[in-house]
């Protein structure tokens, strides 16, 4: 499947770099490039929904943040490309899928696009509601010899790595097993419902109650910090799933 892309950046050098990057991505095709954000807005508003819009923030006459509010309904995946870190929160506010800080390499660009496409494909292939009841596995616990406990995907709130063990938090109990987090993650990767947010924690997206600064709140007062290595991935997930108003007032 080919995904159409549009570039909006008032600097021609930046446009040319993005054009080159897009050309190297087999699943992307360039629909149009604009150095005039007003012209881009008018054309996008009149056309069909665009798969990817790569947009600068600091532009004349209208900023990328304000422009994104106008075209967000016409944009499936919005990616800001800017030299300024100060706009990161504004990007979150308009539910951007990613925030690429200039100058970024082709490797960083490709990694960002592939993450978005992988997430979309995973969501498209997710089993219908209720199927998670059929997903489960058994683990051997540490409290009794030869005791095996059945763990249902749907019941898992979080998994914590504790030295040579893992602790699985469910709605009713905490289960400890002599396993590594990597071994559990390999099984949980069968579902798109789990995300690693810290080197010691994997959490269920279904049970995330609140995100406060750098902390994720889960049932039973579980507060888990977001590790710096996992912050970008988690923020991308959060942006994709946050509903924001398009109103300017």
N, C-alpha and C positions, 0 to 999 in steps of 0.2 A: 504494500500500500504506500502511495506517495502522499506526503503532507506538504501543503502549500505554506510558504513563508513570505512575510513582508518585513522590510527593514525601514525604520524611521530614525534618522540621525542627521543632524544639520552639518556634521563634519564628513566631507567626502572620503577622507582617508579611512575613517571608521566604517563607512558604508562598504568600501572596497574590501576591507579585511573580512567583514561578515559575509559578503558575497562569495569570497574565496572559501570560507569555512563551510558555508551552506552547499557549495558545489561539491565539496569533498564528502558530504553526508549522503549516502545512497537513498535514504528514505525522504530526503527533503528536496523540494524544488522551489526556486525563487519566483514568486509571482510578481513582485514589484519592489523598487527601492525608492525612498523619498528623502530629500533633504529639507523639504518644506512640510512641517507637521500639519499645517492647516489643510493643505492639499491632500495629504494622507488621510486625515480625518474625514474629509468630504467623500473621497473615493471609497473608504472602508464602510462608511455608513450606508452607501448606496449598493454595496455588493453583498456577496454571500459571506457566511462566517469563515474566518481565517483560522487555519490550524495553529500557526505560530506567528506572533508578532514580536520582533526584536526592536526595542525602542530605547533611545537615549532619554535622559531625564532633563538635563539642563539645555533647553532649546529656546529660540526666540519666539515671541508672541504667545506661545502656550507651552507649558512645561509637560514633560512626559507623564507626570502624575495626573495632571488635569486632563490631558488627552486620553489617558487610559480609562478614566471615568466615563468619557463620552463613547468610547468604542468597546468597552468591556463586554457588552452583550454580543458583539460581533467577533470576539476574540476567544478562541478556545484555550490557547496557551500563551500567556503574556510573560515575556522575559525582558527585564530591564538590563541595559548595557550602559554602564556609567563609570566615570572615574571618581565618583564621590560616595563615600560610605554613609554619609549623613541621610541619604534618602531610603535607607533599608527599611525603616519602620513604615514610611509612606508606601513602600512597595508591598509590605504586608497588609496594609489597610485596604489596598485594591486587589488583594488576593492574587498577586503575581506568582507564577509557578517557580520563578528563579530570579536571581539577582547576580549578574556577572560584573565583576569589578575590573574595569580597564586598567592596564592592558591584560587581557586574558589569552591564554594559549589555545591552540586548536584542541589539544587534549582536554582542557577544562571545558571547552565548548561542547565537544563530542560527549564527554561524560555527562554533562547536564542534559543534553537532548536524549541520550540513551536511557537515563534514569526516568525521564518523563514518559518516554514511549514504553518502557518496560512496565511502568506503573499502570499505564492505560491498558496495555495488553493483559496484565494480570487481573485488573478489575473486570475486563471484558470476559475473561475466562473463569471468573469466580463462580463457584457452584451456586445454585439458587438458594434462597433463604431456607433454612432448616437443614441443609446438607451438612453443616458443621456438627450436627448431632452424630453423624456417621463417622466423623474423624476422631480418632482416639489412638492411644498407645498405652502400653503398660510400663511401669518402672518398678524396680526393686527398691524397697525402702531400707532405711538404716536402723529402724527401731526393732524389727523382728527378723530372724533368719527365715529366708525363703518366703517372705511376704511380698506379694506383688499388688500394686494398686493401679486401677484403670484411671487414666487421665483423659478427659474429654476436652477437645480444643475450646469448646464453648465455655467451659468452666474456668479456664485459666485467666487470671487477672494479670499476673506478672511472674517472671522467672528471675531469680537472683543467683549469681555465682558467689559462693562463699568458700574460698580456698579450694579444696579438692571436691567440693560438693555443690549441688544446686538445691535451692529451695523454691518450690512451686507454690505460689499463692493462688488459692481458689476462693470461691465465695464462702466455703464452709470450713476449710482447713489449710494447713501449711504442711507440705510434704517434702521431706529431705531425701535425696538420693545421691549415691556415689557416681556422679556423672559430671561432665564438663558442660559449660554453657554452649560451646560449639556443637556438642552432640545433640543437645536439645534443639538448638536453632536449626540444625539440618532437617529435623522433623517438622518444626513449626513453619519452615519456609514453604511447606506444601500449601499453606494458607496465606492470603494477603492481609489477614487480620492482625498480624503481629509486626512490631517494629522495635529494633534495638535503639535505645536512647542513651545508653551508658555502657562502658565496657563490662559492667557487672549486671546489667539489667536489660531484659526484653519485656515489653509490655503489650497487652492486648489493646488495640485501637478502640475496641468496643467499650472498654471500661475506663477510658480517659474521661474524667469528670471535669477537670479544669487545668489550665496551664497558667501559672503565675510566675512571670519572670523566667527564671531558669529551672522551675520546678514543675513536675507533672503530678497532679493529684489523682489518685485511684481510690476505689472503695477501701473501707477499713482504715482510713487515714494514712494510706501509703503515700509518702511524698518522695519522689525520685528525681534526682538532679539530671539535667540534660548534659551529657558529656560534650566537650568542645569538638571532638572528632565526629560526633553524630548530629551536631546542631544543624548543619545545612540540610541534611536529609530530612530531619524532623520538621524543620521550618517549611520545607517544600511541601511536605504532607499537610501541614497545618494550613498553609496558604490555599492549597487546592480544595480544602474542605471547609473553608470559612466563607459564610455568606455575608457580603458587605453591600450596603446601600449604594445606589448610583446617584443619589441625590447630592447636590452640592450645598444645600442649606441645612 
